[in-house]
Structures are given as structure tokens and as C-alpha cells.
Amino acid sequence: MDKAPKDYYDEIFRLVGEHHRWFSYSIPLVASENIPSPAVHEAMISDFGNRYAEKVRINKHLG
């Protein structure tokens, strides 16, 4: 008998929790594995996390 979707979700959620517990006792040596601070998380879920800017030259004509 196949598993219900909730069973798959529960298993993945359990594995993610297990990974987080393991990682909390590790020292990330690869830059991409560094965990952002709570302040960075807060900024990324705010409106600022969804903004972008194009390069704009200020003071184009000085002189």
C-alpha cells in the first residue's frame, strides 16, 4: 500500500529537523553553508527582500 501524502510530508519534516539538529553541532566551513543571523532572515522576509535596483549613475555630469 502506498503512503499518503501526509506521510511523505511528515518524513521530510522529520529529516529536515534531524539535519538542523546535526548542523547545530557542526562548524560550516563552506561559505554557502553559513547560516544567516535572525536579523538577516527578518530582512529577507520583509519587503526589502523582494526589491531590486538597477544601476543608476548619480551626478553624471560633474564638471
N, C-alpha and C positions, 0 to 999 in steps of 0.2 A: 504494500500500500504506500502511495506517495505521501510525502509530508505536506501539511497545509502551509500556505504562505507565512502564516504567523510563526510556525516552527522554524522556518528559514530565517525570518527576522530575528527571532529570539537567539538563534545560534550565532548569527552575525554580531548582534549586540553583545553577546557574551564574549565572543572572540575579541571584539574591539575593546571591551573593558579589560580583558586579560592583557592585551597588548599595552594599554595605558598603564596598568599596574607594573608590568615589566619595564616599560620605558621610564617610569618614575624613578627607578633604581639604576638607570643607565646614564652614561655621560655621552651625549651626542657629539661626535667628532666631525661629522659631515655637516656643513653649513645648512644644507637643505633640511636637516633633521632637527634644527634648533626650534624650540617651541616659543612662540611669541608670548609676550607678557599679557596679563589681563587688560592692560591699557591698550595694547595693540589690537587685541580681539575686539574691544569696545569700539575702537575707531573703525575697524573694518566692517562691523555690522551697522555702523551709523551711515548717514547719508554721505559722509566723506569717502567711504569705501567704494562707492559707486560712481564717483566723479572721475573725470579725466580732463586734462588740459592739453591744448595744442601749443606748440612752441610759438610764443608771441614775443617779438622783439620790441623792447621798450626803448625809447629815446633813439629811434632810428637815425635821426638826422641831428647829430651834435656837431656844432662847429660853425 
